[in-house]
Amino acid sequence: MFQLWKLVLLCGLLAGTSASLLDNRGNDVLRKLRSALESGLASVDSTIEIIFQNLKTELQSRCSEEVVENQESENLLEQLISGIFQVVNRLTGVRISNVQVPGITFEATSDNSADVKIPITADVTVNLPLLGEIVSLNLTVDLQTNVSIETDAESGDSNVVVGECTNNPESISLTVLHRRFGLFNDVVDFGINLARRVVSSVVQDELCPRIRELLESLGAECVKKLIGEPQDSQQGD
């Protein structure tokens, strides 16, 4: 007769082996992603760079108009982020879809500076070999930076200066929508943690540098239009 203590021991060994396998899988995924991010995801899929250049052109053309309209720019930004996450899916098994950018806001803090906020929402599913889809999540990410116009004391030229793009744990929210029935909590927790680490890496090494480059590519006059007037001035009118 198969004794109870043997069953408990067997389950413990299997759990330990599974944890080790999961850790190895997670480390392999992150190493592969980091390697691709170091080279730039556009080297994996050239359409990313095409969309990015179109986004630059669109913003620059909007700035030549009297009133800056952002709708088309936001659509291109959604396409860019979707393209980046499609590459991430091929590399990691973390599928991030239905990307939406509700709006890009420039909140003026002075005449020549503003906080830039880009909220992103998406659906996330994590797949593992043999197990398939283990968890579905709702993702919200708030990209935040600041931009200002500074005048060179010697030349008198105005330059666009972009601050750091925040990438802290609080800026990434993952809500469980569905989990594979019957899976251990450790497996589901692994999927959530993997998704968080993947998104954090992509934000830090791909999205934030893209946003910085995009803002720096705009002329000082264009950025002034995007900044607008400080909130206090608008409320006082």
PyRosetta script that sets phi, psi and omega in degrees:
from pyrosetta import init, pose_from_sequence

init()
pose = pose_from_sequence("MFQLWKLVLLCGLLAGTSASLLDNRGNDVLRKLRSALESGLASVDSTIEIIFQNLKTELQSRCSEEVVENQESENLLEQLISGIFQVVNRLTGVRISNVQVPGITFEATSDNSADVKIPITADVTVNLPLLGEIVSLNLTVDLQTNVSIETDAESGDSNVVVGECTNNPESISLTVLHRRFGLFNDVVDFGINLARRVVSSVVQDELCPRIRELLESLGAECVKKLIGEPQDSQQGD")
pose.set_psi(1, 134.3)
pose.set_omega(1, -178.0)
pose.set_phi(2, -73.9)
pose.set_psi(2, 110.5)
pose.set_omega(2, -173.8)
pose.set_phi(3, -73.1)
pose.set_psi(3, 151.1)
pose.set_omega(3, -175.8)
pose.set_phi(4, -60.9)
pose.set_psi(4, -40.3)
pose.set_omega(4, -176.7)
pose.set_phi(5, -65.0)
pose.set_psi(5, -30.7)
pose.set_omega(5, 177.3)
pose.set_phi(6, -68.3)
pose.set_psi(6, -37.6)
pose.set_omega(6, 177.9)
pose.set_phi(7, -64.0)
pose.set_psi(7, -43.2)
pose.set_omega(7, 179.0)
pose.set_phi(8, -62.8)
pose.set_psi(8, -43.5)
pose.set_omega(8, 179.7)
pose.set_phi(9, -62.9)
pose.set_psi(9, -42.3)
pose.set_omega(9, 179.5)
pose.set_phi(10, -61.5)
pose.set_psi(10, -44.5)
pose.set_omega(10, -179.9)
pose.set_phi(11, -62.9)
pose.set_psi(11, -39.4)
pose.set_omega(11, 179.1)
pose.set_phi(12, -64.2)
pose.set_psi(12, -41.4)
pose.set_omega(12, 178.5)
pose.set_phi(13, -64.6)
pose.set_psi(13, -42.4)
pose.set_omega(13, 178.8)
pose.set_phi(14, -63.7)
pose.set_psi(14, -41.5)
pose.set_omega(14, 179.9)
pose.set_phi(15, -63.2)
pose.set_psi(15, -42.7)
pose.set_omega(15, 179.3)
pose.set_phi(16, -64.4)
pose.set_psi(16, -42.2)
pose.set_omega(16, 178.0)
pose.set_phi(17, -64.0)
pose.set_psi(17, -41.5)
pose.set_omega(17, -179.8)
pose.set_phi(18, -63.0)
pose.set_psi(18, -41.8)
pose.set_omega(18, 179.7)
pose.set_phi(19, -62.5)
pose.set_psi(19, -41.4)
pose.set_omega(19, 179.4)
pose.set_phi(20, -65.1)
pose.set_psi(20, -43.3)
pose.set_omega(20, 178.8)
pose.set_phi(21, -62.8)
pose.set_psi(21, -40.9)
pose.set_omega(21, 178.8)
pose.set_phi(22, -63.9)
pose.set_psi(22, -43.7)
pose.set_omega(22, 178.8)
pose.set_phi(23, -60.8)
pose.set_psi(23, -43.3)
pose.set_omega(23, 179.0)
pose.set_phi(24, -63.4)
pose.set_psi(24, -41.9)
pose.set_omega(24, 178.9)
pose.set_phi(25, -62.4)
pose.set_psi(25, -46.5)
pose.set_omega(25, -180.0)
pose.set_phi(26, -61.3)
pose.set_psi(26, -43.6)
pose.set_omega(26, 179.6)
pose.set_phi(27, -64.7)
pose.set_psi(27, -39.5)
pose.set_omega(27, 178.3)
pose.set_phi(28, -63.3)
pose.set_psi(28, -43.8)
pose.set_omega(28, 179.8)
pose.set_phi(29, -61.3)
pose.set_psi(29, -46.6)
pose.set_omega(29, -177.1)
pose.set_phi(30, -68.3)
pose.set_psi(30, -36.0)
pose.set_omega(30, 176.4)
pose.set_phi(31, -63.7)
pose.set_psi(31, -42.7)
pose.set_omega(31, 179.6)
pose.set_phi(32, -64.3)
pose.set_psi(32, -41.5)
pose.set_omega(32, 179.7)
pose.set_phi(33, -66.3)
pose.set_psi(33, -45.7)
pose.set_omega(33, -179.9)
pose.set_phi(34, -59.4)
pose.set_psi(34, -40.7)
pose.set_omega(34, 178.9)
pose.set_phi(35, -61.3)
pose.set_psi(35, -43.1)
pose.set_omega(35, 179.5)
pose.set_phi(36, -68.4)
pose.set_psi(36, -38.2)
pose.set_omega(36, 180.0)
pose.set_phi(37, -67.0)
pose.set_psi(37, -35.3)
pose.set_omega(37, 178.1)
pose.set_phi(38, -63.4)
pose.set_psi(38, -35.5)
pose.set_omega(38, 178.4)
pose.set_phi(39, -83.2)
pose.set_psi(39, -19.1)
pose.set_omega(39, -175.4)
pose.set_phi(40, 95.1)
pose.set_psi(40, 127.7)
pose.set_omega(40, -176.8)
pose.set_phi(41, -66.4)
pose.set_psi(41, -19.7)
pose.set_omega(41, 176.7)
pose.set_phi(42, -64.8)
pose.set_psi(42, -22.2)
pose.set_omega(42, 177.4)
pose.set_phi(43, -73.0)
pose.set_psi(43, -20.0)
pose.set_omega(43, 176.6)
pose.set_phi(44, -87.5)
pose.set_psi(44, -38.4)
pose.set_omega(44, -179.5)
pose.set_phi(45, -138.9)
pose.set_psi(45, 107.7)
pose.set_omega(45, -174.3)
pose.set_phi(46, -66.8)
pose.set_psi(46, -18.4)
pose.set_omega(46, -179.5)
pose.set_phi(47, -65.6)
pose.set_psi(47, -23.9)
pose.set_omega(47, 177.6)
pose.set_phi(48, -59.5)
pose.set_psi(48, -46.1)
pose.set_omega(48, -178.9)
pose.set_phi(49, -68.0)
pose.set_psi(49, -35.4)
pose.set_omega(49, 179.0)
pose.set_phi(50, -63.3)
pose.set_psi(50, -46.7)
pose.set_omega(50, 179.7)
pose.set_phi(51, -63.8)
pose.set_psi(51, -40.2)
pose.set_omega(51, -179.4)
pose.set_phi(52, -62.6)
pose.set_psi(52, -43.6)
pose.set_omega(52, 178.6)
pose.set_phi(53, -65.5)
pose.set_psi(53, -37.6)
pose.set_omega(53, 175.9)
pose.set_phi(54, -62.8)
pose.set_psi(54, -38.1)
pose.set_omega(54, 178.6)
pose.set_phi(55, -65.2)
pose.set_psi(55, -42.7)
pose.set_omega(55, 175.9)
pose.set_phi(56, -57.9)
pose.set_psi(56, -50.2)
pose.set_omega(56, -178.7)
pose.set_phi(57, -60.1)
pose.set_psi(57, -41.4)
pose.set_omega(57, -179.2)
pose.set_phi(58, -63.2)
pose.set_psi(58, -46.5)
pose.set_omega(58, 179.9)
pose.set_phi(59, -64.0)
pose.set_psi(59, -41.8)
pose.set_omega(59, -179.7)
pose.set_phi(60, -64.6)
pose.set_psi(60, -38.5)
pose.set_omega(60, 178.7)
pose.set_phi(61, -69.8)
pose.set_psi(61, -35.9)
pose.set_omega(61, 177.5)
pose.set_phi(62, -63.0)
pose.set_psi(62, -36.4)
pose.set_omega(62, -178.0)
pose.set_phi(63, -70.1)
pose.set_psi(63, -18.7)
pose.set_omega(63, 177.7)
pose.set_phi(64, -79.4)
pose.set_psi(64, -10.2)
pose.set_omega(64, 178.7)
pose.set_phi(65, -89.6)
pose.set_psi(65, 164.8)
pose.set_omega(65, -177.4)
pose.set_phi(66, -66.4)
pose.set_psi(66, -41.0)
pose.set_omega(66, 179.5)
pose.set_phi(67, -118.6)
pose.set_psi(67, 129.9)
pose.set_omega(67, -178.3)
pose.set_phi(68, -84.5)
pose.set_psi(68, 117.6)
pose.set_omega(68, 176.3)
pose.set_phi(69, -104.8)
pose.set_psi(69, 134.5)
pose.set_omega(69, -172.8)
pose.set_phi(70, -104.5)
pose.set_psi(70, -4.8)
pose.set_omega(70, -170.0)
pose.set_phi(71, -57.5)
pose.set_psi(71, -49.4)
pose.set_omega(71, -178.6)
pose.set_phi(72, -65.4)
pose.set_psi(72, -36.6)
pose.set_omega(72, 178.1)
pose.set_phi(73, -62.3)
pose.set_psi(73, -41.1)
pose.set_omega(73, 179.4)
pose.set_phi(74, -64.9)
pose.set_psi(74, -38.8)
pose.set_omega(74, 177.9)
pose.set_phi(75, -62.1)
pose.set_psi(75, -43.0)
pose.set_omega(75, 179.0)
pose.set_phi(76, -67.5)
pose.set_psi(76, -35.6)
pose.set_omega(76, 177.3)
pose.set_phi(77, -64.7)
pose.set_psi(77, -39.4)
pose.set_omega(77, 175.7)
pose.set_phi(78, -61.9)
pose.set_psi(78, -42.6)
pose.set_omega(78, 178.5)
pose.set_phi(79, -62.7)
pose.set_psi(79, -41.3)
pose.set_omega(79, -179.8)
pose.set_phi(80, -62.7)
pose.set_psi(80, -49.9)
pose.set_omega(80, -178.2)
pose.set_phi(81, -65.1)
pose.set_psi(81, -39.2)
pose.set_omega(81, 177.1)
pose.set_phi(82, -61.2)
pose.set_psi(82, -43.1)
pose.set_omega(82, 178.8)
pose.set_phi(83, -62.4)
pose.set_psi(83, -41.0)
pose.set_omega(83, 177.8)
pose.set_phi(84, -62.2)
pose.set_psi(84, -44.8)
pose.set_omega(84, -177.6)
pose.set_phi(85, -72.1)
pose.set_psi(85, -25.0)
pose.set_omega(85, 174.6)
pose.set_phi(86, -65.6)
pose.set_psi(86, -40.0)
pose.set_omega(86, 175.8)
pose.set_phi(87, -64.9)
pose.set_psi(87, -41.7)
pose.set_omega(87, 178.7)
pose.set_phi(88, -58.6)
pose.set_psi(88, -39.8)
pose.set_omega(88, 179.0)
pose.set_phi(89, -61.3)
pose.set_psi(89, -44.0)
pose.set_omega(89, -179.8)
pose.set_phi(90, -64.9)
pose.set_psi(90, -30.6)
pose.set_omega(90, -177.2)
pose.set_phi(91, -84.6)
pose.set_psi(91, -30.9)
pose.set_omega(91, -167.3)
pose.set_phi(92, -122.4)
pose.set_psi(92, -21.9)
pose.set_omega(92, -172.9)
pose.set_phi(93, 84.9)
pose.set_psi(93, 1.8)
pose.set_omega(93, 174.8)
pose.set_phi(94, -95.6)
pose.set_psi(94, 110.4)
pose.set_omega(94, -176.3)
pose.set_phi(95, -96.4)
pose.set_psi(95, 121.2)
pose.set_omega(95, 179.9)
pose.set_phi(96, -117.7)
pose.set_psi(96, 111.8)
pose.set_omega(96, -172.4)
pose.set_phi(97, -131.0)
pose.set_psi(97, 177.9)
pose.set_omega(97, 179.3)
pose.set_phi(98, 53.1)
pose.set_psi(98, 45.7)
pose.set_omega(98, -179.2)
pose.set_phi(99, -70.2)
pose.set_psi(99, 132.4)
pose.set_omega(99, 177.1)
pose.set_phi(100, -134.3)
pose.set_psi(100, 137.0)
pose.set_omega(100, 175.1)
pose.set_phi(101, -117.5)
pose.set_psi(101, 96.7)
pose.set_omega(101, -175.5)
pose.set_phi(102, -58.6)
pose.set_psi(102, -31.0)
pose.set_omega(102, -179.8)
pose.set_phi(103, 179.3)
pose.set_psi(103, 156.1)
pose.set_omega(103, 173.9)
pose.set_phi(104, -111.8)
pose.set_psi(104, 118.8)
pose.set_omega(104, -175.6)
pose.set_phi(105, -114.1)
pose.set_psi(105, 139.0)
pose.set_omega(105, 172.6)
pose.set_phi(106, -113.5)
pose.set_psi(106, 104.8)
pose.set_omega(106, -178.8)
pose.set_phi(107, -99.0)
pose.set_psi(107, 105.0)
pose.set_omega(107, -175.2)
pose.set_phi(108, -62.5)
pose.set_psi(108, 131.7)
pose.set_omega(108, 175.4)
pose.set_phi(109, -107.0)
pose.set_psi(109, -15.9)
pose.set_omega(109, 173.6)
pose.set_phi(110, -160.3)
pose.set_psi(110, -174.6)
pose.set_omega(110, -179.0)
pose.set_phi(111, -62.8)
pose.set_psi(111, -29.9)
pose.set_omega(111, -173.5)
pose.set_phi(112, -124.4)
pose.set_psi(112, 22.1)
pose.set_omega(112, 178.1)
pose.set_phi(113, -149.7)
pose.set_psi(113, 156.2)
pose.set_omega(113, -178.9)
pose.set_phi(114, -155.5)
pose.set_psi(114, 151.2)
pose.set_omega(114, 168.8)
pose.set_phi(115, -85.5)
pose.set_psi(115, 131.0)
pose.set_omega(115, -179.5)
pose.set_phi(116, -106.6)
pose.set_psi(116, 127.3)
pose.set_omega(116, -178.3)
pose.set_phi(117, -126.7)
pose.set_psi(117, 130.8)
pose.set_omega(117, 179.5)
pose.set_phi(118, -129.4)
pose.set_psi(118, 96.7)
pose.set_omega(118, 177.6)
pose.set_phi(119, -80.1)
pose.set_psi(119, 138.3)
pose.set_omega(119, -179.1)
pose.set_phi(120, -128.3)
pose.set_psi(120, 133.5)
pose.set_omega(120, 172.4)
pose.set_phi(121, -123.1)
pose.set_psi(121, 151.1)
pose.set_omega(121, -179.1)
pose.set_phi(122, -164.2)
pose.set_psi(122, 166.4)
pose.set_omega(122, 173.0)
pose.set_phi(123, -101.7)
pose.set_psi(123, 140.4)
pose.set_omega(123, -177.7)
pose.set_phi(124, -127.6)
pose.set_psi(124, 134.0)
pose.set_omega(124, 170.2)
pose.set_phi(125, -129.5)
pose.set_psi(125, 139.5)
pose.set_omega(125, 179.8)
pose.set_phi(126, -111.4)
pose.set_psi(126, 124.8)
pose.set_omega(126, -179.8)
pose.set_phi(127, -114.9)
pose.set_psi(127, 140.3)
pose.set_omega(127, 175.7)
pose.set_phi(128, -121.7)
pose.set_psi(128, 146.7)
pose.set_omega(128, 175.5)
pose.set_phi(129, -55.5)
pose.set_psi(129, 139.2)
pose.set_omega(129, -179.6)
pose.set_phi(130, 75.0)
pose.set_psi(130, -42.1)
pose.set_omega(130, -178.2)
pose.set_phi(131, -83.7)
pose.set_psi(131, -27.1)
pose.set_omega(131, -176.6)
pose.set_phi(132, 76.0)
pose.set_psi(132, -145.7)
pose.set_omega(132, -177.9)
pose.set_phi(133, -72.9)
pose.set_psi(133, 121.7)
pose.set_omega(133, -177.8)
pose.set_phi(134, -103.3)
pose.set_psi(134, -26.6)
pose.set_omega(134, -179.2)
pose.set_phi(135, -158.9)
pose.set_psi(135, 144.5)
pose.set_omega(135, 174.4)
pose.set_phi(136, -115.2)
pose.set_psi(136, 139.3)
pose.set_omega(136, -173.4)
pose.set_phi(137, -135.3)
pose.set_psi(137, 157.3)
pose.set_omega(137, 168.4)
pose.set_phi(138, -104.7)
pose.set_psi(138, 130.6)
pose.set_omega(138, -176.6)
pose.set_phi(139, -112.2)
pose.set_psi(139, 134.0)
pose.set_omega(139, 167.6)
pose.set_phi(140, -129.9)
pose.set_psi(140, 132.2)
pose.set_omega(140, 178.8)
pose.set_phi(141, -131.7)
pose.set_psi(141, 133.4)
pose.set_omega(141, 176.0)
pose.set_phi(142, -112.0)
pose.set_psi(142, 104.5)
pose.set_omega(142, 174.0)
pose.set_phi(143, -81.2)
pose.set_psi(143, 129.3)
pose.set_omega(143, -178.8)
pose.set_phi(144, -135.4)
pose.set_psi(144, 137.0)
pose.set_omega(144, 174.7)
pose.set_phi(145, -152.2)
pose.set_psi(145, -173.7)
pose.set_omega(145, 174.7)
pose.set_phi(146, -139.0)
pose.set_psi(146, 153.5)
pose.set_omega(146, -178.9)
pose.set_phi(147, -134.8)
pose.set_psi(147, 143.8)
pose.set_omega(147, -179.7)
pose.set_phi(148, -146.5)
pose.set_psi(148, 162.0)
pose.set_omega(148, 175.5)
pose.set_phi(149, -108.8)
pose.set_psi(149, 121.6)
pose.set_omega(149, 178.9)
pose.set_phi(150, -119.7)
pose.set_psi(150, 140.8)
pose.set_omega(150, -178.0)
pose.set_phi(151, -100.5)
pose.set_psi(151, 127.6)
pose.set_omega(151, 178.2)
pose.set_phi(152, -68.7)
pose.set_psi(152, 126.6)
pose.set_omega(152, -175.2)
pose.set_phi(153, -64.0)
pose.set_psi(153, -32.2)
pose.set_omega(153, -176.9)
pose.set_phi(154, -86.0)
pose.set_psi(154, -50.6)
pose.set_omega(154, -175.6)
pose.set_phi(155, -87.4)
pose.set_psi(155, -24.3)
pose.set_omega(155, -176.3)
pose.set_phi(156, 80.9)
pose.set_psi(156, 2.9)
pose.set_omega(156, 179.4)
pose.set_phi(157, -75.5)
pose.set_psi(157, 146.0)
pose.set_omega(157, 176.8)
pose.set_phi(158, -94.4)
pose.set_psi(158, 132.4)
pose.set_omega(158, -178.5)
pose.set_phi(159, -122.8)
pose.set_psi(159, 147.1)
pose.set_omega(159, 176.9)
pose.set_phi(160, -87.7)
pose.set_psi(160, 125.5)
pose.set_omega(160, -179.9)
pose.set_phi(161, -119.5)
pose.set_psi(161, 125.3)
pose.set_omega(161, -177.8)
pose.set_phi(162, -110.7)
pose.set_psi(162, 131.8)
pose.set_omega(162, -179.6)
pose.set_phi(163, -81.7)
pose.set_psi(163, -173.3)
pose.set_omega(163, 179.7)
pose.set_phi(164, -69.2)
pose.set_psi(164, 145.0)
pose.set_omega(164, 175.6)
pose.set_phi(165, -94.2)
pose.set_psi(165, 120.1)
pose.set_omega(165, -174.5)
pose.set_phi(166, -68.6)
pose.set_psi(166, 141.0)
pose.set_omega(166, 177.2)
pose.set_phi(167, -144.6)
pose.set_psi(167, 68.3)
pose.set_omega(167, 179.9)
pose.set_phi(168, -108.4)
pose.set_psi(168, 160.1)
pose.set_omega(168, -177.4)
pose.set_phi(169, -55.7)
pose.set_psi(169, -32.3)
pose.set_omega(169, -178.0)
pose.set_phi(170, -68.0)
pose.set_psi(170, -20.5)
pose.set_omega(170, -178.1)
pose.set_phi(171, -81.5)
pose.set_psi(171, -8.7)
pose.set_omega(171, -179.4)
pose.set_phi(172, -117.0)
pose.set_psi(172, 116.5)
pose.set_omega(172, 179.9)
pose.set_phi(173, -116.7)
pose.set_psi(173, 129.8)
pose.set_omega(173, 177.9)
pose.set_phi(174, -124.1)
pose.set_psi(174, 122.6)
pose.set_omega(174, 179.8)
pose.set_phi(175, -115.5)
pose.set_psi(175, 128.2)
pose.set_omega(175, -178.8)
pose.set_phi(176, -72.3)
pose.set_psi(176, 123.7)
pose.set_omega(176, 176.5)
pose.set_phi(177, -99.4)
pose.set_psi(177, -36.2)
pose.set_omega(177, -176.7)
pose.set_phi(178, -159.2)
pose.set_psi(178, 140.7)
pose.set_omega(178, 175.4)
pose.set_phi(179, -128.0)
pose.set_psi(179, 148.3)
pose.set_omega(179, -179.8)
pose.set_phi(180, -62.6)
pose.set_psi(180, 123.9)
pose.set_omega(180, -177.3)
pose.set_phi(181, -62.5)
pose.set_psi(181, 134.2)
pose.set_omega(181, 174.7)
pose.set_phi(182, 91.1)
pose.set_psi(182, -6.2)
pose.set_omega(182, -179.9)
pose.set_phi(183, -79.7)
pose.set_psi(183, 148.1)
pose.set_omega(183, 175.2)
pose.set_phi(184, -62.8)
pose.set_psi(184, 148.7)
pose.set_omega(184, 177.2)
pose.set_phi(185, -58.6)
pose.set_psi(185, -34.0)
pose.set_omega(185, -179.8)
pose.set_phi(186, -61.4)
pose.set_psi(186, -36.8)
pose.set_omega(186, 179.8)
pose.set_phi(187, -68.6)
pose.set_psi(187, -43.3)
pose.set_omega(187, 178.6)
pose.set_phi(188, -64.6)
pose.set_psi(188, -43.2)
pose.set_omega(188, 178.4)
pose.set_phi(189, -61.7)
pose.set_psi(189, -37.4)
pose.set_omega(189, 176.8)
pose.set_phi(190, -60.8)
pose.set_psi(190, -44.3)
pose.set_omega(190, -179.9)
pose.set_phi(191, -61.9)
pose.set_psi(191, -42.1)
pose.set_omega(191, 179.5)
pose.set_phi(192, -65.8)
pose.set_psi(192, -45.0)
pose.set_omega(192, -179.4)
pose.set_phi(193, -64.8)
pose.set_psi(193, -39.7)
pose.set_omega(193, 178.6)
pose.set_phi(194, -63.0)
pose.set_psi(194, -45.1)
pose.set_omega(194, 179.1)
pose.set_phi(195, -59.4)
pose.set_psi(195, -43.4)
pose.set_omega(195, -179.6)
pose.set_phi(196, -62.5)
pose.set_psi(196, -44.0)
pose.set_omega(196, -177.7)
pose.set_phi(197, -69.5)
pose.set_psi(197, -35.5)
pose.set_omega(197, 177.5)
pose.set_phi(198, -65.4)
pose.set_psi(198, -48.9)
pose.set_omega(198, -179.5)
pose.set_phi(199, -61.8)
pose.set_psi(199, -43.0)
pose.set_omega(199, -179.9)
pose.set_phi(200, -60.1)
pose.set_psi(200, -42.8)
pose.set_omega(200, 179.0)
pose.set_phi(201, -64.2)
pose.set_psi(201, -42.6)
pose.set_omega(201, -179.1)
pose.set_phi(202, -67.0)
pose.set_psi(202, -40.4)
pose.set_omega(202, 177.7)
pose.set_phi(203, -61.1)
pose.set_psi(203, -48.4)
pose.set_omega(203, -175.1)
pose.set_phi(204, -69.1)
pose.set_psi(204, -43.1)
pose.set_omega(204, -169.9)
pose.set_phi(205, -101.6)
pose.set_psi(205, -10.5)
pose.set_omega(205, -179.0)
pose.set_phi(206, -127.4)
pose.set_psi(206, -54.3)
pose.set_omega(206, -174.9)
pose.set_phi(207, -70.4)
pose.set_psi(207, -49.2)
pose.set_omega(207, -178.8)
pose.set_phi(208, -60.4)
pose.set_psi(208, -46.2)
pose.set_omega(208, 176.2)
pose.set_phi(209, -61.1)
pose.set_psi(209, -34.1)
pose.set_omega(209, 177.7)
pose.set_phi(210, -65.6)
pose.set_psi(210, -43.7)
pose.set_omega(210, 180.0)
pose.set_phi(211, -64.1)
pose.set_psi(211, -42.4)
pose.set_omega(211, 177.8)
pose.set_phi(212, -59.9)
pose.set_psi(212, -49.0)
pose.set_omega(212, -179.2)
pose.set_phi(213, -61.8)
pose.set_psi(213, -39.2)
pose.set_omega(213, -179.7)
pose.set_phi(214, -62.1)
pose.set_psi(214, -48.0)
pose.set_omega(214, -178.5)
pose.set_phi(215, -67.5)
pose.set_psi(215, -39.5)
pose.set_omega(215, -179.3)
pose.set_phi(216, -68.6)
pose.set_psi(216, -22.2)
pose.set_omega(216, -179.3)
pose.set_phi(217, -77.0)
pose.set_psi(217, -14.6)
pose.set_omega(217, -178.8)
pose.set_phi(218, -85.3)
pose.set_psi(218, 144.8)
pose.set_omega(218, 177.9)
pose.set_phi(219, -72.3)
pose.set_psi(219, 164.3)
pose.set_omega(219, -178.5)
pose.set_phi(220, -59.8)
pose.set_psi(220, -40.4)
pose.set_omega(220, -179.0)
pose.set_phi(221, -65.7)
pose.set_psi(221, -38.2)
pose.set_omega(221, 178.4)
pose.set_phi(222, -63.4)
pose.set_psi(222, -46.7)
pose.set_omega(222, -179.6)
pose.set_phi(223, -63.0)
pose.set_psi(223, -37.3)
pose.set_omega(223, 177.2)
pose.set_phi(224, -59.6)
pose.set_psi(224, -40.3)
pose.set_omega(224, 177.5)
pose.set_phi(225, -64.0)
pose.set_psi(225, -42.3)
pose.set_omega(225, -179.6)
pose.set_phi(226, -66.5)
pose.set_psi(226, -36.7)
pose.set_omega(226, 179.8)
pose.set_phi(227, -66.6)
pose.set_psi(227, -44.9)
pose.set_omega(227, -178.1)
pose.set_phi(228, 71.5)
pose.set_psi(228, -148.8)
pose.set_omega(228, -178.2)
pose.set_phi(229, -102.8)
pose.set_psi(229, 150.3)
pose.set_omega(229, 175.2)
pose.set_phi(230, -59.1)
pose.set_psi(230, 151.2)
pose.set_omega(230, -178.3)
pose.set_phi(231, -57.7)
pose.set_psi(231, -40.2)
pose.set_omega(231, -178.7)
pose.set_phi(232, -61.2)
pose.set_psi(232, -39.2)
pose.set_omega(232, 179.8)
pose.set_phi(233, -67.8)
pose.set_psi(233, -38.7)
pose.set_omega(233, -178.7)
pose.set_phi(234, -67.2)
pose.set_psi(234, -37.2)
pose.set_omega(234, -178.8)
pose.set_phi(235, -72.6)
pose.set_psi(235, -25.7)
pose.set_omega(235, -177.7)
pose.set_phi(236, -80.9)
pose.set_psi(236, -14.6)
pose.set_omega(236, -179.9)
pose.set_phi(237, -71.9)
pose.dump_pdb("model.pdb")
